[in-house]
Amino acid sequence: MSTMESSIHIAPPTPDLPRRVDGTGAELKRGAFLNTIAMLSSNFGAIFTLLIARLLGPVSLGIYSVAWATTNLFSKFGVWGLDDAIITFIARAQAVGDFARSRALFRLAVVLAVAQSTCVAVISIIAIWRFGDHLHLKPEMVSAFTVTVCALPGVALYRISTSVSRGMKVMKHDIYSRGITEPAITILAFLIALIAGFKVFGPELAAIVGTAASGLVALTLALKLFRHGPEEVGAVSLRAEARGLLGYAFPIGADQLLNAFIWRLDVIMLGWFVGRAPGVTLTTLGIYSAASGLANALRRVSQPFSPIFAPIVAEMTATGKQERAAATYARLMQWMLWVLLPLVAVMILAGDMILIAFGPAFRQGSIWLAIVAIACAVNAFINLSETAIMVQRPTLNLLNSSITCVAGSSATLWLIWRFGVIGAAFGLLLTYMVQGVLRTGTLRFIFRWPNQWRNSLPPVIAAIIALVPALFCRVLLDGIPGQLASAAAFLVIFGVGWLYHSRSSKDTAHL
């Protein structure tokens, strides 16, 4: 049997499948708990965005958001899939006790990613100054991007080092590097920059310092995992490992690049359309960026599950345990819905109240927040399917992302040109829906995983029931009191539904 065929072989049902899934569930919960702490602590980075809005205004926030979104896109050229690839390679090496190979892979991935990212940063700076005028970009955006792109080596160092820790199923390191160090250092650097008089490039300089600090902390923590292992690496061919790692990472990197463009498609395109589409100005761009930044927090809901799911599903699929992998995937899908649905509801029902924290002018972005929140929730929900496909056939993710990128960018381009800012929000929603259909179809019809939508019904039903009293409160009460009452009503009713389900279902008894 060929490697491709063996990768999608479905093992026959086993009598002890429920017990094995429960054991895997316990491991998933431990990893998910630590990743949740990392995710929640990393949300302190939202304070940085809030400070930019309050101290510098929506125009500065819009310029920084476009510059950082573009930098994040270019970071994919530097890392080029090595962060996801190294998780699988480290997990496989650890599974067979090859500690020396794990150490060699770690060093190799760090050197490759940092070197590539440095080259990308230098080339990007030269290219943007040479061709920025031809792209009709605002001078402020060109200058801001020239500064933020210097953060690429730090971003690469963080991603590779954290991925190595995750490949060894150590999830707590992300709490210290991205969760604590990055937001704390970034905010501190921003305040120091303002005091020193660097108002123009204050946010950009702070982002560089914060990412560098995060990368150094992640590297230090990853190095500790290899402190007590064997030093000899004579049996490891670095040239062969580099070929294997880069070959595996190539389709993943291309997929990541397309996904990064898809993720920030709305903000990047809006930056290009400033002054050339209905209602698109630097001010509305800043307001939309604030709404988009809040909604993007929903994408992080998958972060507690994806890092621990990747090495576990890699082990399962490598040994032909497709049934266990599918059952684990179904369980995680339901867990994510229990978290996603109330967060989306709050952003829809109380958008004005949330955005007013950025300033009175930001209240007009509430409808944009609602649409982008739904879009980001869809993206978070389908992220697990990307992980499941990546560890088996990464080229399929590349194919799905290519189709999504073409369809989504074309639709978003036309919607912004025709409707302005709200067109960007609807374009993002349409893009993620296309991506979800493609990934779900891949798991269903290529890997023969069973339909998992039945597992999603309990949280969906609870959300529908909770939405009825929430809408009554929203209609009957005006202003902030109405938004508070409607959000509270939804959370209370939905919480009762979760408690009822958790007590009646063994599968979610310990959620």
N, C-alpha and C positions, 0 to 999 in steps of 0.2 A: 504494500500500500504506500502511496506517495506521501510526502510530508504534508502537502496541502490537504489530502483526503483525511489523513490521520488527525489533523488539527480540528476537523469538524465532525469527527466520529462521535456518535452519541452512544454512551455506555448504556447497557440494559439497566432497568430499574433494580435497585437493591433494597432488601427489606429494612436495612438500617439507615435509609436515606434521611428520615426525619431526625434521628439522633445525630447524624453527621452534620446536617444543616444547623441544628441547634448549637453544636460545638463551634461551627464556623460563625454562627451568629454571635456567640459570646466574644470571639476574637474580633469580630467586626465592631461590636459595641465598645470594647476597650479602645480600639483605635479611633473610632468615631468620637468617643468622648474627649480624647485628647485633641483631636482635630477641631472639635467644636470650640474648645477653649482657645485654640489658636485663631480660629475664625472670628470669635467674638472680640478677642483682644486686638486683632488687626483692624477691626472696625473703628478703633480709636483714630485711625487715619482720617476718618470723616471729619474730625475736629480740624485737621489741616485745611480741608476744603472749606469748612465753615469760616475759619479765620481769614482765608483769602477773600471770601465773599464779604465778610463784615468789615475787614480792614482796607481792602483794595477795591471792592466793588465787582459787579457782574462782568464788566469788560475784561478785567485782569483774570478773572476766573475762566472766562471763555477762551482767552488766549492760551492760558496754561493748560486747560483741558485738551485743546486741539494738539498742542505741542507734546503733551505727555501721551495722548492716545497714539500719535504718530510714532513716538519713541518706543512705545510698547509694541507696535507693529514691527518696527525695525529690529527689535530685540529677538524676534523669531529668526531673522537671518543669522544672528550671531550664535544662538543656541542650536538652532536647526534640528529640533527633535531629540537632542542628546539628553535633555532632562527626563522625558518620558521613557526613552530607550534604556537609560541607565537603571531605572527602577526594575525593569524586566530582567536585565542582565545580572544585576546584583542579586535579585530574588532567586534566580536560577542557580547562581554560584553558591549562595548560602544554603539552598535546599540540598546540595550535594556535599556541603562542608568544605568547599574550595575557598578558603579564606584568603589565600595568597592572590587568587585571581580577582577577588572582590577588591582587594587593596589596589591592584594594578589598574583595574577598570576605573576606580575612583580617581586616581591620579591622572589617568589618561583623559577622562571626561572633563576634568577641571581645566587642564592645559588647553585642550581643544576649544572648549567653549569660551574661555577668557580671551584666547588669542583671536578667535574668529570675531568676537564681539568688539574687540579693540579695532580690528581692521574695518569692520562695518561702521563704527563710529567715525573713524577718520575719513572714509570714503563718503559717508553721508554728509559730513560738514562741507567737504569740497563740492559735492554735487548740489547741495541746497543753495550755496552761494553762487554757483555757476548757473543754475537753471531755475532758481526761485522766481525770477521776474517773468520767465516764459510761461510759468504755471499760473500766473496772475494771483499769486498769494500776497496777503497783506505783509508789509515789511515787519510788523510786530510779531507775526507768527513765524516768519523765517528766523528772526533773531532768537525767539524763545526756543524753537526747535534746535537751533545750533548749540544752545546751552544744555538742554535736557538730554540730548543724544550722548553726552559725555557720561551719562549714568549707565550705559550699556554693559561695561565690564562688571560693575557691581551687581547688576541684575543677573548676569550669567553666573557669577560666583554663587549667588544666593540659590538660584534654581537648581544648579547641579548638586551643590552640597546638600540641600534639603531633599532632593530626589534620592541621593545615596542613603540618607537616613531612612527615608520611607521604604526603600528597597530592602532594608534590613528590619522593616516593621517597627521602626522607632519613630513615633509620630510627635513626641513632645518637643522636639527640637524647634519646630516651626513656631511654637509659642514664644520662645525666647528671641528668635531672629526676626521674623516678620511681625509677630503679634505684639511684642514689647519694644524691641530695639528700633525697628523702622519708624513707627509712628512717633515714638518719644524723641528720637534724634531729629527726625524731619521737622517736627513742630518747634523744637528748641533751636534748630538751625534757622528756621524761618523767622522766628522772633529776633534772633541775633542779627540776621540780615537786615530786618527792618530798622532796628536800632542803629545799625551801622550806616543806614541810608541807602541800602540796595533795594529800593521799592520796585524797580522795573523788573529785575531778574531774581527777586527774593524767592518766590515759589520754586523756580527752576533750580537755583543753587541749593535750596533746602532738599529738594528731591534727590539731587546727586549725592549729597552727604548722607541722607537717610538710607538710600539703597546700598551705598558702599559699606556703611556700618552693619546693615543687615547681612550682606554677603560675608563679611569677615566673621561675624558671630556664627553664621551657619557653617562656614568652613571649619572653625574651631571645634564646634560640637561634633561635626561629622568625623573629624580626625580622631576624636576620643574613642570612637567605636572601633578603631583599628589599633589602639594602643597596646593591647595585650595579645594580638594575633601574631602569627609567624611572619618574620621579615623576608624570608627568601622568596624571590619571585623568578628564579632562574628558569623554571619550567614554563613560564608564561611568555608567549611571543607578543610583544607590544604591537608589532606591525600587523600580525594576524588579528589581534583583538581590535585594533583601530579600524581595520577593514570591516570586520563583522559589526562593530558598533555603528560605524558611519553608514554602512549599508542598511542596517535595520532602522537607523534614525532618519534616513533620507525621506521616505514617504511620510513618516510622522512629522518631520519638520515642515514639509510642504503643506500637510494638513493643518499644522499649528499656524502657519503663516496665513492661510486662507481663513481659519477661524478667528485669528486676531483681527484681520480686516473685517470679518463679519461682525465681531463683537463691537468694534468701534466704528462701524460703517456710518452710523447716523451722525456722530460728532465730526468725523473727518470730512464727510461730504458737506455738512452744514458750514464748516470752516471755509470750504472752497466756494460755497454759494453766498457768502456774506456780501450783501449789497447787490446781489444778482438774482434773488428769488423773493417772492412776496413775504415781507415781514422778517426776513433774515438779516439781522444786524449783529454787531458785536455784543450788544446788550442782551438780545433774545438768545443769542448763542450761549452767553454765560448763564442765563436762567435755565435754558434747556440742559446745559451741562450739570447744573446742580441737581435737577430732577433726575437726569440719567445716572448721576453718581449715586443718588439714594437708591434708585431701582437696581443698580448693579450689585448692591449688597445681596440681593436675592440669588445672584449667581453663586455666591459663596456658600449657599446652603448645601451644595453638592460637595464642597471641600471636606467636610468631616468624613464623607463616605468614599470618595474617589481614591484618595491616597492609599487607604488600607484595602480597598476593593481591588486595586490593580495587582498587587503581588499575590493576593489570594486567588483571584480568578486566573492569573497566569499559571499558578500551580495546578489548579483544577483542570484547565483546558489542556495543559501540557500532558496530563495523564489520562485524557479522554473522559473526564468526569463532567461532561456537558450538562447532565441533568442537575447535578448539584450546583453548577455555576448558574444555571437558569433559575433555580429555586432561590439562591442567594440574591440574585438580581431582582427578582420579584419582591422579596422582602424589603430590600432597600428602597425600591420605588415607592412602596406604601409609606415607609418611614419619612421619606422626603416630602410626600404630599401632606402629611400631618404637620410638617413645619412650614411648608411653602404657602399653603392656602390662607392661614390667618395673617401672615405677613403681607401678602398681596391685598387681602381685604382691607387691612389698616391703611395701606397706601392709597387705595381707591376711595375709601370712605372718608378719610381724614387728610387728604392731600394738602389742602390749604393750611391746616394747622401745622403740618410738618414743615412745609416750605417757608413759612413765615419766620422760622428761626434764622434763615439766611438774610432776611430783610423784607420789608413790605413789597418791594418790586418783584420778588420771586413768587408771589402768590398766583400770578397769571400762569405759572407752569403746572398747576394741579392736574389739568387734563392730560398734559404730556406725561406727567408722572404716572398716572393711571395706566396709560397705554404701554409705556415702556416697562412698567412693573409686570404687567401680564406677559410681555415679551421675554423679560429676563427670567420669569418663573418657568416659562416653557423651556428656555435654554438650560436652566439648572436641572430640570426634570429629565432632559434627554442626555445630559452629560455622562451619566453612567453607561448608557448604551455605547457612547464613543469609547469608553474605557474597555468595555467587553469586546468590542470589535478590534481595538488597537492591539491587544495582546495576542490575537489570533491572526488577523489579516489586516494589517495597518493600511495596505493599499486601498481597501474598501472605504476607509474613512477619508482618504484623499479623494477618491472618486465622488463620494457624497458631498464633501466640502466644495469641490470644484463646481458641481451642479448648483449647490446652494449659493455660492459666491456669484456666479453668473446671473442666476435668477434674482437673487436678493439685491445685488448692486444695481441691476437694470431697473428693477421696480422702485428702489429707493431714490435713484437718480431722477426718475420721472416724477415721483410723488413730491419730492422737495421742489423741483422746478415748477410744479403745478400748484402745490398747496403750501409750500414753505415749511415751517418748523413742524407742524403737526404731520406733514408728509413723511418726515424723517422717523417719527414715532411709529406710524403705521407701516413704513417700509421695514423697520426692524422687526416688528411683530410678524409680518409676512415672511421674512427671511427665516426666522426661527421655526415657524410652522412647517416650511418646506424642509428644513433640516431634520425636524422631528419625524416627519413622514418617511424620509429616506433612511434614517438610522433604524427606526422601528421595523421597516420593511426588510432591512438587511438581516437583523436578528431573526425575524420570523421566517423568511423564505430562503435564506442562504445557510444560516446556522441551525435552522429548524427548531429554534426555541419556541415553546408554546406561548400562546397569547396571554399576556400578563395583566390585561386591563381589568379582569375580575378582582384582582388584588387592590386595585385603585378605587373601587366603589365605596368602601366605608368612609374615607375622608371626604370624597366628593359629595356623598349624600349628606354628611354632617355639615358641609359648607353650604349646600343648598338650603337646608333647614335653617341654619343660622342667618342666612342672608335675608330671609323674610322679615324678622323683627328689626334687623339693622336698617333695611330700607325704609321701614315705617318711621323709625327715629330720624332718619336723614331727611325725610319729606316733611314731617311734622314740626321739626325744630330747625331754626335758622342758625347760621354762623358756626362759630367754634363749639358752642354747647351741643348743637346737633351732630357735628362731626364726632365729638367725644362720646356722645350717647350711642351713636350708631356703631362706632368701632368697639365700644365696651360691650354692647349687646351681642355683636357677632362673636367676640372672643369668649364671652361667658357661655353662649349656647354651643359654640364649637368645642369648647373645653369639656362641657358635659358629654358631648358626643364622643370625644376621645376617651374620656374616663369609662363610659359605657362599653366602648369597643375593647379597650385594654383589659377590662375585667372579664369580658366574655370570650376573648380570643387568646388561645395559648401562644399564638405566634407573636402577639404584641404585648404579652403580659409584662415584660420587663423593659418596654420602650422608654 
